[in-house]
Amino acid sequence: MKAMVDEKGKKEAGGKAVEPARPRPSIMEFFAQVRQEISKVTWPTRPETITSTIAVFIMLAMAAVFFFLVDLVLGYVVTFVMNLV
């Protein structure tokens, strides 16, 4: 596969410009950036957390019932097919 060449003769991989490598930040800079990003997070309120948790448990219960019923039906089908032989 040929690399694309622009007017100045620079090669581009797959038609996309390649970003130059950035120097890795020190561990202190890393934690400063983490703290800065965490300060931007919008944390949910207690009622939002409770509502979301209840919704997760309801969906979990619905999924459990669904898979129980599917397993039960498939068990009957397999038993029926095996008894035919």
C-alpha positions as YAML, in Angstrom:
chain: A
units: angstrom
residues:
- id: 1
  name: MET
  ca: [0.00, 0.00, 0.00]
- id: 2
  name: LYS
  ca: [1.44, 3.37, -0.99]
- id: 3
  name: ALA
  ca: [1.59, 6.25, 1.45]
- id: 4
  name: MET
  ca: [-0.02, 9.51, 0.36]
- id: 5
  name: VAL
  ca: [2.34, 12.36, -0.44]
- id: 6
  name: ASP
  ca: [1.23, 16.01, -0.24]
- id: 7
  name: GLU
  ca: [2.53, 18.97, -2.23]
- id: 8
  name: LYS
  ca: [5.54, 19.45, 0.04]
- id: 9
  name: GLY
  ca: [6.61, 15.82, -0.32]
- id: 10
  name: LYS
  ca: [5.63, 14.76, 3.21]
- id: 11
  name: LYS
  ca: [4.24, 11.27, 3.57]
- id: 12
  name: GLU
  ca: [0.96, 10.75, 5.39]
- id: 13
  name: ALA
  ca: [-0.07, 7.37, 6.68]
- id: 14
  name: GLY
  ca: [-3.49, 6.42, 5.32]
- id: 15
  name: GLY
  ca: [-4.33, 10.00, 4.39]
- id: 16
  name: LYS
  ca: [-4.29, 11.19, 8.01]
- id: 17
  name: ALA
  ca: [-1.83, 13.58, 9.57]
- id: 18
  name: VAL
  ca: [0.37, 12.01, 12.23]
- id: 19
  name: GLU
  ca: [0.62, 13.89, 15.53]
- id: 20
  name: PRO
  ca: [4.08, 14.40, 16.98]
- id: 21
  name: ALA
  ca: [4.78, 12.48, 20.18]
- id: 22
  name: ARG
  ca: [4.22, 14.49, 23.35]
- id: 23
  name: PRO
  ca: [6.65, 14.20, 26.24]
- id: 24
  name: ARG
  ca: [5.31, 12.18, 29.16]
- id: 25
  name: PRO
  ca: [4.36, 14.30, 32.19]
- id: 26
  name: SER
  ca: [6.03, 13.68, 35.51]
- id: 27
  name: ILE
  ca: [4.11, 11.86, 38.23]
- id: 28
  name: MET
  ca: [3.37, 15.15, 40.02]
- id: 29
  name: GLU
  ca: [2.03, 16.72, 36.82]
- id: 30
  name: PHE
  ca: [-0.08, 13.61, 36.25]
- id: 31
  name: PHE
  ca: [-1.73, 13.85, 39.67]
- id: 32
  name: ALA
  ca: [-2.25, 17.60, 39.24]
- id: 33
  name: GLN
  ca: [-4.06, 16.89, 35.96]
- id: 34
  name: VAL
  ca: [-6.12, 14.14, 37.61]
- id: 35
  name: ARG
  ca: [-7.16, 16.52, 40.39]
- id: 36
  name: GLN
  ca: [-8.07, 19.17, 37.81]
- id: 37
  name: GLU
  ca: [-10.21, 16.71, 35.82]
- id: 38
  name: ILE
  ca: [-11.95, 15.38, 38.95]
- id: 39
  name: SER
  ca: [-12.92, 18.94, 39.89]
- id: 40
  name: LYS
  ca: [-14.80, 19.16, 36.55]
- id: 41
  name: VAL
  ca: [-16.94, 16.08, 37.31]
- id: 42
  name: THR
  ca: [-20.60, 16.66, 38.11]
- id: 43
  name: TRP
  ca: [-21.34, 14.17, 40.86]
- id: 44
  name: PRO
  ca: [-24.90, 12.83, 41.20]
- id: 45
  name: THR
  ca: [-27.01, 13.86, 44.15]
- id: 46
  name: ARG
  ca: [-28.15, 11.33, 46.76]
- id: 47
  name: PRO
  ca: [-31.71, 11.05, 45.31]
- id: 48
  name: GLU
  ca: [-30.28, 10.51, 41.80]
- id: 49
  name: THR
  ca: [-28.01, 7.78, 43.12]
- id: 50
  name: ILE
  ca: [-30.85, 6.06, 44.97]
- id: 51
  name: THR
  ca: [-33.13, 6.22, 41.91]
- id: 52
  name: SER
  ca: [-30.42, 4.83, 39.64]
- id: 53
  name: THR
  ca: [-29.65, 2.02, 42.10]
- id: 54
  name: ILE
  ca: [-33.32, 1.03, 42.32]
- id: 55
  name: ALA
  ca: [-33.56, 1.05, 38.51]
- id: 56
  name: VAL
  ca: [-30.51, -1.22, 38.28]
- id: 57
  name: PHE
  ca: [-32.02, -3.71, 40.76]
- id: 58
  name: ILE
  ca: [-35.35, -3.73, 38.90]
- id: 59
  name: MET
  ca: [-33.61, -4.39, 35.57]
- id: 60
  name: LEU
  ca: [-31.51, -7.10, 37.24]
- id: 61
  name: ALA
  ca: [-34.63, -8.81, 38.58]
- id: 62
  name: MET
  ca: [-36.32, -8.59, 35.16]
- id: 63
  name: ALA
  ca: [-33.25, -10.09, 33.46]
- id: 64
  name: ALA
  ca: [-33.08, -12.89, 36.04]
- id: 65
  name: VAL
  ca: [-36.75, -13.79, 35.49]
- id: 66
  name: PHE
  ca: [-36.30, -13.65, 31.71]
- id: 67
  name: PHE
  ca: [-33.27, -15.94, 31.70]
- id: 68
  name: PHE
  ca: [-34.94, -18.30, 34.18]
- id: 69
  name: LEU
  ca: [-37.93, -18.65, 31.85]
- id: 70
  name: VAL
  ca: [-35.73, -19.10, 28.77]
- id: 71
  name: ASP
  ca: [-33.71, -21.77, 30.60]
- id: 72
  name: LEU
  ca: [-36.90, -23.52, 31.70]
- id: 73
  name: VAL
  ca: [-38.35, -23.57, 28.17]
- id: 74
  name: LEU
  ca: [-35.09, -24.73, 26.60]
- id: 75
  name: GLY
  ca: [-34.83, -27.47, 29.23]
- id: 76
  name: TYR
  ca: [-38.29, -28.73, 28.29]
- id: 77
  name: VAL
  ca: [-37.44, -28.58, 24.58]
- id: 78
  name: VAL
  ca: [-34.22, -30.53, 25.05]
- id: 79
  name: THR
  ca: [-35.98, -33.12, 27.22]
- id: 80
  name: PHE
  ca: [-38.73, -33.50, 24.62]
- id: 81
  name: VAL
  ca: [-36.20, -33.92, 21.77]
- id: 82
  name: MET
  ca: [-34.15, -36.46, 23.74]
- id: 83
  name: ASN
  ca: [-37.25, -38.53, 24.54]
- id: 84
  name: LEU
  ca: [-38.03, -38.80, 20.82]
- id: 85
  name: VAL
  ca: [-34.91, -40.87, 20.21]
...
